[in-house]
């Protein structure tokens, strides 16, 4: 059972990390566009 909980924690952490990466990747071009305008 603890193994199961640990797996869920790892999955949640990985999902959170990828969401942050995706959001920053989406946000990056906006910042660049603002600089160039």
PDB file of N, CA, C and O in Angstrom:
ATOM      1  N   UNK A   1       0.828  -1.201   0.000  1.00  0.00           N
ATOM      2  CA  UNK A   1       0.000   0.000   0.000  1.00  0.00           C
ATOM      3  C   UNK A   1       0.869   1.260   0.000  1.00  0.00           C
ATOM      4  O   UNK A   1       0.577   2.219  -0.714  1.00  0.00           O
ATOM      5  N   UNK A   2       1.923   1.253   0.792  1.00  0.00           N
ATOM      6  CA  UNK A   2       2.795   2.427   0.811  1.00  0.00           C
ATOM      7  C   UNK A   2       3.488   2.598  -0.544  1.00  0.00           C
ATOM      8  O   UNK A   2       3.729   3.719  -0.995  1.00  0.00           O
ATOM      9  N   UNK A   3       3.804   1.471  -1.182  1.00  0.00           N
ATOM     10  CA  UNK A   3       4.399   1.523  -2.524  1.00  0.00           C
ATOM     11  C   UNK A   3       3.437   2.233  -3.471  1.00  0.00           C
ATOM     12  O   UNK A   3       3.843   3.065  -4.282  1.00  0.00           O
ATOM     13  N   UNK A   4       2.154   1.891  -3.353  1.00  0.00           N
ATOM     14  CA  UNK A   4       1.112   2.491  -4.191  1.00  0.00           C
ATOM     15  C   UNK A   4       1.034   4.001  -3.951  1.00  0.00           C
ATOM     16  O   UNK A   4       0.979   4.789  -4.896  1.00  0.00           O
ATOM     17  N   UNK A   5       1.030   4.389  -2.676  1.00  0.00           N
ATOM     18  CA  UNK A   5       0.970   5.813  -2.346  1.00  0.00           C
ATOM     19  C   UNK A   5       2.196   6.549  -2.875  1.00  0.00           C
ATOM     20  O   UNK A   5       2.093   7.670  -3.373  1.00  0.00           O
ATOM     21  N   UNK A   6       3.346   5.913  -2.765  1.00  0.00           N
ATOM     22  CA  UNK A   6       4.579   6.532  -3.240  1.00  0.00           C
ATOM     23  C   UNK A   6       4.500   6.759  -4.744  1.00  0.00           C
ATOM     24  O   UNK A   6       4.905   7.807  -5.246  1.00  0.00           O
ATOM     25  N   UNK A   7       3.972   5.764  -5.459  1.00  0.00           N
ATOM     26  CA  UNK A   7       3.841   5.892  -6.909  1.00  0.00           C
ATOM     27  C   UNK A   7       2.944   7.070  -7.254  1.00  0.00           C
ATOM     28  O   UNK A   7       3.250   7.844  -8.161  1.00  0.00           O
ATOM     29  N   UNK A   8       1.844   7.205  -6.539  1.00  0.00           N
ATOM     30  CA  UNK A   8       0.918   8.320  -6.797  1.00  0.00           C
ATOM     31  C   UNK A   8       1.612   9.648  -6.540  1.00  0.00           C
ATOM     32  O   UNK A   8       1.434  10.596  -7.304  1.00  0.00           O
ATOM     33  N   UNK A   9       2.396   9.729  -5.482  1.00  0.00           N
ATOM     34  CA  UNK A   9       3.113  10.971  -5.188  1.00  0.00           C
ATOM     35  C   UNK A   9       4.068  11.313  -6.326  1.00  0.00           C
ATOM     36  O   UNK A   9       4.154  12.467  -6.747  1.00  0.00           O
ATOM     37  N   UNK A  10       4.786  10.306  -6.822  1.00  0.00           N
ATOM     38  CA  UNK A  10       5.737  10.529  -7.918  1.00  0.00           C
ATOM     39  C   UNK A  10       4.996  10.998  -9.166  1.00  0.00           C
ATOM     40  O   UNK A  10       5.433  11.925  -9.848  1.00  0.00           O
ATOM     41  N   UNK A  11       3.870  10.347  -9.457  1.00  0.00           N
ATOM     42  CA  UNK A  11       3.089  10.720 -10.641  1.00  0.00           C
ATOM     43  C   UNK A  11       2.568  12.150 -10.501  1.00  0.00           C
ATOM     44  O   UNK A  11       2.619  12.932 -11.450  1.00  0.00           O
ATOM     45  N   UNK A  12       2.068  12.484  -9.313  1.00  0.00           N
ATOM     46  CA  UNK A  12       1.559  13.842  -9.094  1.00  0.00           C
ATOM     47  C   UNK A  12       2.681  14.857  -9.266  1.00  0.00           C
ATOM     48  O   UNK A  12       2.488  15.906  -9.881  1.00  0.00           O
ATOM     49  N   UNK A  13       3.860  14.542  -8.718  1.00  0.00           N
ATOM     50  CA  UNK A  13       4.995  15.455  -8.826  1.00  0.00           C
ATOM     51  C   UNK A  13       5.407  15.625 -10.286  1.00  0.00           C
ATOM     52  O   UNK A  13       5.670  16.739 -10.740  1.00  0.00           O
ATOM     53  N   UNK A  14       5.461  14.508 -11.018  1.00  0.00           N
ATOM     54  CA  UNK A  14       5.851  14.561 -12.428  1.00  0.00           C
ATOM     55  C   UNK A  14       4.840  15.371 -13.230  1.00  0.00           C
ATOM     56  O   UNK A  14       5.214  16.174 -14.086  1.00  0.00           O
ATOM     57  N   UNK A  15       3.562  15.155 -12.948  1.00  0.00           N
ATOM     58  CA  UNK A  15       2.517  15.890 -13.663  1.00  0.00           C
ATOM     59  C   UNK A  15       2.636  17.382 -13.365  1.00  0.00           C
ATOM     60  O   UNK A  15       2.520  18.210 -14.268  1.00  0.00           O
ATOM     61  N   UNK A  16       2.863  17.717 -12.114  1.00  0.00           N
ATOM     62  CA  UNK A  16       2.997  19.116 -11.718  1.00  0.00           C
ATOM     63  C   UNK A  16       4.191  19.749 -12.436  1.00  0.00           C
ATOM     64  O   UNK A  16       4.103  20.880 -12.914  1.00  0.00           O
ATOM     65  N   UNK A  17       5.307  19.016 -12.511  1.00  0.00           N
ATOM     66  CA  UNK A  17       6.502  19.534 -13.170  1.00  0.00           C
ATOM     67  C   UNK A  17       6.234  19.774 -14.646  1.00  0.00           C
ATOM     68  O   UNK A  17       6.605  20.818 -15.184  1.00  0.00           O
ATOM     69  N   UNK A  18       5.581  18.801 -15.315  1.00  0.00           N
ATOM     70  CA  UNK A  18       5.354  18.982 -16.742  1.00  0.00           C
ATOM     71  C   UNK A  18       4.384  20.115 -17.002  1.00  0.00           C
ATOM     72  O   UNK A  18       4.513  20.824 -17.999  1.00  0.00           O
ATOM     73  N   UNK A  19       3.408  20.297 -16.114  1.00  0.00           N
ATOM     74  CA  UNK A  19       2.479  21.422 -16.280  1.00  0.00           C
ATOM     75  C   UNK A  19       3.244  22.736 -16.173  1.00  0.00           C
ATOM     76  O   UNK A  19       3.017  23.656 -16.959  1.00  0.00           O
ATOM     77  N   UNK A  20       4.153  22.826 -15.200  1.00  0.00           N
ATOM     78  CA  UNK A  20       4.929  24.059 -15.046  1.00  0.00           C
ATOM     79  C   UNK A  20       5.794  24.300 -16.276  1.00  0.00           C
ATOM     80  O   UNK A  20       5.913  25.432 -16.746  1.00  0.00           O
ATOM     81  N   UNK A  21       6.403  23.224 -16.800  1.00  0.00           N
ATOM     82  CA  UNK A  21       7.256  23.353 -17.988  1.00  0.00           C
ATOM     83  C   UNK A  21       6.426  23.815 -19.181  1.00  0.00           C
ATOM     84  O   UNK A  21       6.827  24.710 -19.925  1.00  0.00           O
ATOM     85  N   UNK A  22       5.252  23.183 -19.352  1.00  0.00           N
ATOM     86  CA  UNK A  22       4.386  23.544 -20.480  1.00  0.00           C
ATOM     87  C   UNK A  22       3.934  24.997 -20.350  1.00  0.00           C
ATOM     88  O   UNK A  22       3.960  25.749 -21.324  1.00  0.00           O
ATOM     89  N   UNK A  23       3.521  25.387 -19.152  1.00  0.00           N
ATOM     90  CA  UNK A  23       3.054  26.760 -18.958  1.00  0.00           C
ATOM     91  C   UNK A  23       4.172  27.757 -19.229  1.00  0.00           C
ATOM     92  O   UNK A  23       3.936  28.790 -19.856  1.00  0.00           O
ATOM     93  N   UNK A  24       5.374  27.468 -18.770  1.00  0.00           N
ATOM     94  CA  UNK A  24       6.474  28.402 -19.009  1.00  0.00           C
ATOM     95  C   UNK A  24       6.826  28.441 -20.490  1.00  0.00           C
ATOM     96  O   UNK A  24       7.206  29.489 -21.011  1.00  0.00           O
ATOM     97  N   UNK A  25       6.700  27.298 -21.173  1.00  0.00           N
ATOM     98  CA  UNK A  25       6.973  27.260 -22.612  1.00  0.00           C
ATOM     99  C   UNK A  25       5.943  28.088 -23.369  1.00  0.00           C
ATOM    100  O   UNK A  25       6.270  28.763 -24.345  1.00  0.00           O
ATOM    101  N   UNK A  26       4.690  28.029 -22.909  1.00  0.00           N
ATOM    102  CA  UNK A  26       3.633  28.824 -23.545  1.00  0.00           C
ATOM    103  C   UNK A  26       3.836  30.302 -23.225  1.00  0.00           C
ATOM    104  O   UNK A  26       3.579  31.171 -24.059  1.00  0.00           O
ATOM    105  N   UNK A  27       4.294  30.570 -22.027  1.00  0.00           N
ATOM    106  CA  UNK A  27       4.455  31.947 -21.574  1.00  0.00           C
ATOM    107  C   UNK A  27       5.665  32.616 -22.218  1.00  0.00           C
ATOM    108  O   UNK A  27       5.666  33.830 -22.420  1.00  0.00           O
ATOM    109  N   UNK A  28       6.685  31.841 -22.541  1.00  0.00           N
ATOM    110  CA  UNK A  28       7.932  32.389 -23.059  1.00  0.00           C
ATOM    111  C   UNK A  28       7.731  33.212 -24.334  1.00  0.00           C
ATOM    112  O   UNK A  28       8.193  34.351 -24.394  1.00  0.00           O
ATOM    113  N   UNK A  29       7.059  32.673 -25.352  1.00  0.00           N
ATOM    114  CA  UNK A  29       6.872  33.453 -26.589  1.00  0.00           C
ATOM    115  C   UNK A  29       6.134  34.763 -26.350  1.00  0.00           C
ATOM    116  O   UNK A  29       6.416  35.762 -27.012  1.00  0.00           O
ATOM    117  N   UNK A  30       5.193  34.769 -25.413  1.00  0.00           N
ATOM    118  CA  UNK A  30       4.467  36.004 -25.110  1.00  0.00           C
ATOM    119  C   UNK A  30       5.435  37.072 -24.616  1.00  0.00           C
ATOM    120  O   UNK A  30       5.367  38.223 -25.050  1.00  0.00           O
ATOM    121  N   UNK A  31       6.329  36.698 -23.717  1.00  0.00           N
ATOM    122  CA  UNK A  31       7.301  37.655 -23.181  1.00  0.00           C
ATOM    123  C   UNK A  31       8.206  38.153 -24.303  1.00  0.00           C
ATOM    124  O   UNK A  31       8.518  39.342 -24.374  1.00  0.00           O
ATOM    125  N   UNK A  32       8.622  37.248 -25.173  1.00  0.00           N
ATOM    126  CA  UNK A  32       9.493  37.625 -26.289  1.00  0.00           C
ATOM    127  C   UNK A  32       8.749  38.583 -27.211  1.00  0.00           C
ATOM    128  O   UNK A  32       9.309  39.588 -27.649  1.00  0.00           O
ATOM    129  N   UNK A  33       7.488  38.274 -27.508  1.00  0.00           N
ATOM    130  CA  UNK A  33       6.689  39.141 -28.382  1.00  0.00           C
ATOM    131  C   UNK A  33       6.558  40.538 -27.787  1.00  0.00           C
ATOM    132  O   UNK A  33       6.655  41.536 -28.501  1.00  0.00           O
ATOM    133  N   UNK A  34       6.335  40.601 -26.472  1.00  0.00           N
ATOM    134  CA  UNK A  34       6.183  41.906 -25.837  1.00  0.00           C
ATOM    135  C   UNK A  34       7.474  42.709 -25.959  1.00  0.00           C
ATOM    136  O   UNK A  34       7.436  43.922 -26.165  1.00  0.00           O
ATOM    137  N   UNK A  35       8.614  42.033 -25.832  1.00  0.00           N
ATOM    138  CA  UNK A  35       9.899  42.726 -25.933  1.00  0.00           C
ATOM    139  C   UNK A  35      10.090  43.306 -27.332  1.00  0.00           C
ATOM    140  O   UNK A  35      10.574  44.427 -27.486  1.00  0.00           O
ATOM    141  N   UNK A  36       9.706  42.537 -28.346  1.00  0.00           N
ATOM    142  CA  UNK A  36       9.985  42.961 -29.722  1.00  0.00           C
ATOM    143  C   UNK A  36       9.044  44.061 -30.196  1.00  0.00           C
ATOM    144  O   UNK A  36       9.386  44.803 -31.117  1.00  0.00           O
ATOM    145  N   UNK A  37       7.876  44.182 -29.593  1.00  0.00           N
ATOM    146  CA  UNK A  37       6.916  45.180 -30.085  1.00  0.00           C
ATOM    147  C   UNK A  37       7.316  46.593 -29.690  1.00  0.00           C
ATOM    148  O   UNK A  37       6.617  47.550 -30.025  1.00  0.00           O
TER     149      UNK A  37
END
